[in-house]
Amino acid sequence: MEKFLFLIYSAGLRVGEVVKLKADDIDSERMLIRVAQGKGRKDRFTVLSQVALNQLRKYFNLYKPEIWLFPGQDNKKHITERTVEKVFKNACKIAKIKKEVSVHSLRHSFATHLLEGGTDLRYIQELLGHTSSKTTEIYTHVTEKSLRNISSPLDKMIFNNEK
């Protein structure tokens, strides 16, 4: 799997952000990724997964990127968003994924999985670089798993009184 797909999912990056990452944007000591001039021309930090870091280290040893983390055919330019989209579509084909998905689905899944894991919505908002919490709520649809974890207040009152 291409390393940029690891980063998109593991850090909640936009396609336009992952293609513009530079090698020095990866902070393995603090386990952070610096996103320079993301959407809205804002800088932010997001998490660096240990699994993604391990993959990046293998990638660095093989390709030794100089400026751009993912250079295009011309090392002075980064890969294009279109290239990332083509690689993603091909990976979906290989994995026999029939559902209509896009690279952005990885970012959406990042947010949803963090929410399901108990991460506060405000932290997810910060990691995604959203100004408004309303924008973050769009990414975090209610899942069946989340609904099963909710107990009715009536059950809590009755069962707590029976103990």
MODELLER restraints for C-alpha pairs under 7 A, 6 or more apart:
rsr = mdl.restraints
at = mdl.atoms
rsr.add(forms.Gaussian(group=physical.xy_distance, feature=features.Distance(at['CA:3:A'], at['CA:55:A']), mean=6.61, stdev=0.5))
rsr.add(forms.Gaussian(group=physical.xy_distance, feature=features.Distance(at['CA:3:A'], at['CA:56:A']), mean=6.61, stdev=0.5))
rsr.add(forms.Gaussian(group=physical.xy_distance, feature=features.Distance(at['CA:4:A'], at['CA:18:A']), mean=6.57, stdev=0.5))
rsr.add(forms.Gaussian(group=physical.xy_distance, feature=features.Distance(at['CA:6:A'], at['CA:52:A']), mean=5.81, stdev=0.5))
rsr.add(forms.Gaussian(group=physical.xy_distance, feature=features.Distance(at['CA:7:A'], at['CA:13:A']), mean=6.97, stdev=0.5))
rsr.add(forms.Gaussian(group=physical.xy_distance, feature=features.Distance(at['CA:7:A'], at['CA:52:A']), mean=6.29, stdev=0.5))
rsr.add(forms.Gaussian(group=physical.xy_distance, feature=features.Distance(at['CA:8:A'], at['CA:14:A']), mean=6.65, stdev=0.5))
rsr.add(forms.Gaussian(group=physical.xy_distance, feature=features.Distance(at['CA:8:A'], at['CA:18:A']), mean=6.71, stdev=0.5))
rsr.add(forms.Gaussian(group=physical.xy_distance, feature=features.Distance(at['CA:8:A'], at['CA:106:A']), mean=6.35, stdev=0.5))
rsr.add(forms.Gaussian(group=physical.xy_distance, feature=features.Distance(at['CA:8:A'], at['CA:107:A']), mean=6.22, stdev=0.5))
rsr.add(forms.Gaussian(group=physical.xy_distance, feature=features.Distance(at['CA:9:A'], at['CA:106:A']), mean=4.75, stdev=0.5))
rsr.add(forms.Gaussian(group=physical.xy_distance, feature=features.Distance(at['CA:9:A'], at['CA:107:A']), mean=5.50, stdev=0.5))
rsr.add(forms.Gaussian(group=physical.xy_distance, feature=features.Distance(at['CA:9:A'], at['CA:110:A']), mean=5.57, stdev=0.5))
rsr.add(forms.Gaussian(group=physical.xy_distance, feature=features.Distance(at['CA:10:A'], at['CA:49:A']), mean=6.01, stdev=0.5))
rsr.add(forms.Gaussian(group=physical.xy_distance, feature=features.Distance(at['CA:10:A'], at['CA:110:A']), mean=6.52, stdev=0.5))
rsr.add(forms.Gaussian(group=physical.xy_distance, feature=features.Distance(at['CA:11:A'], at['CA:46:A']), mean=5.96, stdev=0.5))
rsr.add(forms.Gaussian(group=physical.xy_distance, feature=features.Distance(at['CA:11:A'], at['CA:47:A']), mean=5.46, stdev=0.5))
rsr.add(forms.Gaussian(group=physical.xy_distance, feature=features.Distance(at['CA:11:A'], at['CA:48:A']), mean=6.28, stdev=0.5))
rsr.add(forms.Gaussian(group=physical.xy_distance, feature=features.Distance(at['CA:12:A'], at['CA:107:A']), mean=4.42, stdev=0.5))
rsr.add(forms.Gaussian(group=physical.xy_distance, feature=features.Distance(at['CA:12:A'], at['CA:110:A']), mean=5.47, stdev=0.5))
rsr.add(forms.Gaussian(group=physical.xy_distance, feature=features.Distance(at['CA:12:A'], at['CA:111:A']), mean=6.94, stdev=0.5))
rsr.add(forms.Gaussian(group=physical.xy_distance, feature=features.Distance(at['CA:12:A'], at['CA:128:A']), mean=6.10, stdev=0.5))
rsr.add(forms.Gaussian(group=physical.xy_distance, feature=features.Distance(at['CA:13:A'], at['CA:107:A']), mean=6.06, stdev=0.5))
rsr.add(forms.Gaussian(group=physical.xy_distance, feature=features.Distance(at['CA:14:A'], at['CA:104:A']), mean=6.79, stdev=0.5))
rsr.add(forms.Gaussian(group=physical.xy_distance, feature=features.Distance(at['CA:14:A'], at['CA:107:A']), mean=6.79, stdev=0.5))
rsr.add(forms.Gaussian(group=physical.xy_distance, feature=features.Distance(at['CA:15:A'], at['CA:81:A']), mean=6.04, stdev=0.5))
rsr.add(forms.Gaussian(group=physical.xy_distance, feature=features.Distance(at['CA:16:A'], at['CA:81:A']), mean=6.24, stdev=0.5))
rsr.add(forms.Gaussian(group=physical.xy_distance, feature=features.Distance(at['CA:17:A'], at['CA:35:A']), mean=6.73, stdev=0.5))
rsr.add(forms.Gaussian(group=physical.xy_distance, feature=features.Distance(at['CA:17:A'], at['CA:38:A']), mean=6.13, stdev=0.5))
rsr.add(forms.Gaussian(group=physical.xy_distance, feature=features.Distance(at['CA:19:A'], at['CA:70:A']), mean=6.41, stdev=0.5))
rsr.add(forms.Gaussian(group=physical.xy_distance, feature=features.Distance(at['CA:19:A'], at['CA:78:A']), mean=6.10, stdev=0.5))
rsr.add(forms.Gaussian(group=physical.xy_distance, feature=features.Distance(at['CA:19:A'], at['CA:79:A']), mean=5.84, stdev=0.5))
rsr.add(forms.Gaussian(group=physical.xy_distance, feature=features.Distance(at['CA:19:A'], at['CA:80:A']), mean=6.50, stdev=0.5))
rsr.add(forms.Gaussian(group=physical.xy_distance, feature=features.Distance(at['CA:19:A'], at['CA:81:A']), mean=6.58, stdev=0.5))
rsr.add(forms.Gaussian(group=physical.xy_distance, feature=features.Distance(at['CA:20:A'], at['CA:68:A']), mean=6.86, stdev=0.5))
rsr.add(forms.Gaussian(group=physical.xy_distance, feature=features.Distance(at['CA:20:A'], at['CA:78:A']), mean=6.34, stdev=0.5))
rsr.add(forms.Gaussian(group=physical.xy_distance, feature=features.Distance(at['CA:21:A'], at['CA:68:A']), mean=6.15, stdev=0.5))
rsr.add(forms.Gaussian(group=physical.xy_distance, feature=features.Distance(at['CA:21:A'], at['CA:69:A']), mean=5.60, stdev=0.5))
rsr.add(forms.Gaussian(group=physical.xy_distance, feature=features.Distance(at['CA:22:A'], at['CA:67:A']), mean=5.82, stdev=0.5))
rsr.add(forms.Gaussian(group=physical.xy_distance, feature=features.Distance(at['CA:22:A'], at['CA:68:A']), mean=4.37, stdev=0.5))
rsr.add(forms.Gaussian(group=physical.xy_distance, feature=features.Distance(at['CA:22:A'], at['CA:69:A']), mean=4.68, stdev=0.5))
rsr.add(forms.Gaussian(group=physical.xy_distance, feature=features.Distance(at['CA:23:A'], at['CA:65:A']), mean=6.99, stdev=0.5))
rsr.add(forms.Gaussian(group=physical.xy_distance, feature=features.Distance(at['CA:23:A'], at['CA:67:A']), mean=6.37, stdev=0.5))
rsr.add(forms.Gaussian(group=physical.xy_distance, feature=features.Distance(at['CA:23:A'], at['CA:68:A']), mean=6.02, stdev=0.5))
rsr.add(forms.Gaussian(group=physical.xy_distance, feature=features.Distance(at['CA:23:A'], at['CA:69:A']), mean=4.69, stdev=0.5))
rsr.add(forms.Gaussian(group=physical.xy_distance, feature=features.Distance(at['CA:25:A'], at['CA:33:A']), mean=5.68, stdev=0.5))
rsr.add(forms.Gaussian(group=physical.xy_distance, feature=features.Distance(at['CA:25:A'], at['CA:34:A']), mean=4.90, stdev=0.5))
rsr.add(forms.Gaussian(group=physical.xy_distance, feature=features.Distance(at['CA:26:A'], at['CA:32:A']), mean=6.48, stdev=0.5))
rsr.add(forms.Gaussian(group=physical.xy_distance, feature=features.Distance(at['CA:26:A'], at['CA:33:A']), mean=4.90, stdev=0.5))
rsr.add(forms.Gaussian(group=physical.xy_distance, feature=features.Distance(at['CA:26:A'], at['CA:34:A']), mean=6.60, stdev=0.5))
rsr.add(forms.Gaussian(group=physical.xy_distance, feature=features.Distance(at['CA:27:A'], at['CA:33:A']), mean=5.95, stdev=0.5))
rsr.add(forms.Gaussian(group=physical.xy_distance, feature=features.Distance(at['CA:31:A'], at['CA:47:A']), mean=6.29, stdev=0.5))
rsr.add(forms.Gaussian(group=physical.xy_distance, feature=features.Distance(at['CA:31:A'], at['CA:48:A']), mean=4.82, stdev=0.5))
rsr.add(forms.Gaussian(group=physical.xy_distance, feature=features.Distance(at['CA:32:A'], at['CA:45:A']), mean=6.23, stdev=0.5))
rsr.add(forms.Gaussian(group=physical.xy_distance, feature=features.Distance(at['CA:32:A'], at['CA:46:A']), mean=5.64, stdev=0.5))
rsr.add(forms.Gaussian(group=physical.xy_distance, feature=features.Distance(at['CA:32:A'], at['CA:47:A']), mean=4.72, stdev=0.5))
rsr.add(forms.Gaussian(group=physical.xy_distance, feature=features.Distance(at['CA:32:A'], at['CA:48:A']), mean=4.70, stdev=0.5))
rsr.add(forms.Gaussian(group=physical.xy_distance, feature=features.Distance(at['CA:33:A'], at['CA:45:A']), mean=5.50, stdev=0.5))
rsr.add(forms.Gaussian(group=physical.xy_distance, feature=features.Distance(at['CA:33:A'], at['CA:46:A']), mean=5.29, stdev=0.5))
rsr.add(forms.Gaussian(group=physical.xy_distance, feature=features.Distance(at['CA:33:A'], at['CA:47:A']), mean=6.04, stdev=0.5))
rsr.add(forms.Gaussian(group=physical.xy_distance, feature=features.Distance(at['CA:33:A'], at['CA:48:A']), mean=5.74, stdev=0.5))
rsr.add(forms.Gaussian(group=physical.xy_distance, feature=features.Distance(at['CA:34:A'], at['CA:44:A']), mean=6.01, stdev=0.5))
rsr.add(forms.Gaussian(group=physical.xy_distance, feature=features.Distance(at['CA:34:A'], at['CA:45:A']), mean=4.61, stdev=0.5))
rsr.add(forms.Gaussian(group=physical.xy_distance, feature=features.Distance(at['CA:34:A'], at['CA:46:A']), mean=6.67, stdev=0.5))
rsr.add(forms.Gaussian(group=physical.xy_distance, feature=features.Distance(at['CA:35:A'], at['CA:43:A']), mean=5.58, stdev=0.5))
rsr.add(forms.Gaussian(group=physical.xy_distance, feature=features.Distance(at['CA:35:A'], at['CA:44:A']), mean=5.28, stdev=0.5))
rsr.add(forms.Gaussian(group=physical.xy_distance, feature=features.Distance(at['CA:35:A'], at['CA:45:A']), mean=5.86, stdev=0.5))
rsr.add(forms.Gaussian(group=physical.xy_distance, feature=features.Distance(at['CA:36:A'], at['CA:42:A']), mean=6.90, stdev=0.5))
rsr.add(forms.Gaussian(group=physical.xy_distance, feature=features.Distance(at['CA:36:A'], at['CA:43:A']), mean=4.58, stdev=0.5))
rsr.add(forms.Gaussian(group=physical.xy_distance, feature=features.Distance(at['CA:36:A'], at['CA:44:A']), mean=6.72, stdev=0.5))
rsr.add(forms.Gaussian(group=physical.xy_distance, feature=features.Distance(at['CA:37:A'], at['CA:43:A']), mean=4.94, stdev=0.5))
rsr.add(forms.Gaussian(group=physical.xy_distance, feature=features.Distance(at['CA:44:A'], at['CA:129:A']), mean=6.66, stdev=0.5))
rsr.add(forms.Gaussian(group=physical.xy_distance, feature=features.Distance(at['CA:45:A'], at['CA:127:A']), mean=6.79, stdev=0.5))
rsr.add(forms.Gaussian(group=physical.xy_distance, feature=features.Distance(at['CA:46:A'], at['CA:127:A']), mean=5.02, stdev=0.5))
rsr.add(forms.Gaussian(group=physical.xy_distance, feature=features.Distance(at['CA:68:A'], at['CA:78:A']), mean=5.71, stdev=0.5))
rsr.add(forms.Gaussian(group=physical.xy_distance, feature=features.Distance(at['CA:70:A'], at['CA:78:A']), mean=5.80, stdev=0.5))
rsr.add(forms.Gaussian(group=physical.xy_distance, feature=features.Distance(at['CA:70:A'], at['CA:79:A']), mean=5.97, stdev=0.5))
rsr.add(forms.Gaussian(group=physical.xy_distance, feature=features.Distance(at['CA:71:A'], at['CA:77:A']), mean=5.82, stdev=0.5))
rsr.add(forms.Gaussian(group=physical.xy_distance, feature=features.Distance(at['CA:71:A'], at['CA:78:A']), mean=4.14, stdev=0.5))
rsr.add(forms.Gaussian(group=physical.xy_distance, feature=features.Distance(at['CA:71:A'], at['CA:79:A']), mean=5.25, stdev=0.5))
rsr.add(forms.Gaussian(group=physical.xy_distance, feature=features.Distance(at['CA:72:A'], at['CA:78:A']), mean=4.72, stdev=0.5))
rsr.add(forms.Gaussian(group=physical.xy_distance, feature=features.Distance(at['CA:72:A'], at['CA:79:A']), mean=4.04, stdev=0.5))
rsr.add(forms.Gaussian(group=physical.xy_distance, feature=features.Distance(at['CA:85:A'], at['CA:103:A']), mean=6.25, stdev=0.5))
rsr.add(forms.Gaussian(group=physical.xy_distance, feature=features.Distance(at['CA:88:A'], at['CA:103:A']), mean=6.31, stdev=0.5))
rsr.add(forms.Gaussian(group=physical.xy_distance, feature=features.Distance(at['CA:108:A'], at['CA:139:A']), mean=5.35, stdev=0.5))
rsr.add(forms.Gaussian(group=physical.xy_distance, feature=features.Distance(at['CA:111:A'], at['CA:124:A']), mean=6.39, stdev=0.5))
rsr.add(forms.Gaussian(group=physical.xy_distance, feature=features.Distance(at['CA:111:A'], at['CA:139:A']), mean=6.33, stdev=0.5))
rsr.add(forms.Gaussian(group=physical.xy_distance, feature=features.Distance(at['CA:111:A'], at['CA:140:A']), mean=6.13, stdev=0.5))
rsr.add(forms.Gaussian(group=physical.xy_distance, feature=features.Distance(at['CA:112:A'], at['CA:139:A']), mean=6.71, stdev=0.5))
rsr.add(forms.Gaussian(group=physical.xy_distance, feature=features.Distance(at['CA:112:A'], at['CA:140:A']), mean=4.89, stdev=0.5))
rsr.add(forms.Gaussian(group=physical.xy_distance, feature=features.Distance(at['CA:112:A'], at['CA:141:A']), mean=6.98, stdev=0.5))
rsr.add(forms.Gaussian(group=physical.xy_distance, feature=features.Distance(at['CA:115:A'], at['CA:121:A']), mean=6.78, stdev=0.5))
rsr.add(forms.Gaussian(group=physical.xy_distance, feature=features.Distance(at['CA:115:A'], at['CA:140:A']), mean=6.97, stdev=0.5))
rsr.add(forms.Gaussian(group=physical.xy_distance, feature=features.Distance(at['CA:116:A'], at['CA:146:A']), mean=6.39, stdev=0.5))
rsr.add(forms.Gaussian(group=physical.xy_distance, feature=features.Distance(at['CA:125:A'], at['CA:133:A']), mean=6.25, stdev=0.5))
rsr.add(forms.Gaussian(group=physical.xy_distance, feature=features.Distance(at['CA:125:A'], at['CA:136:A']), mean=5.57, stdev=0.5))
rsr.add(forms.Gaussian(group=physical.xy_distance, feature=features.Distance(at['CA:130:A'], at['CA:136:A']), mean=6.58, stdev=0.5))
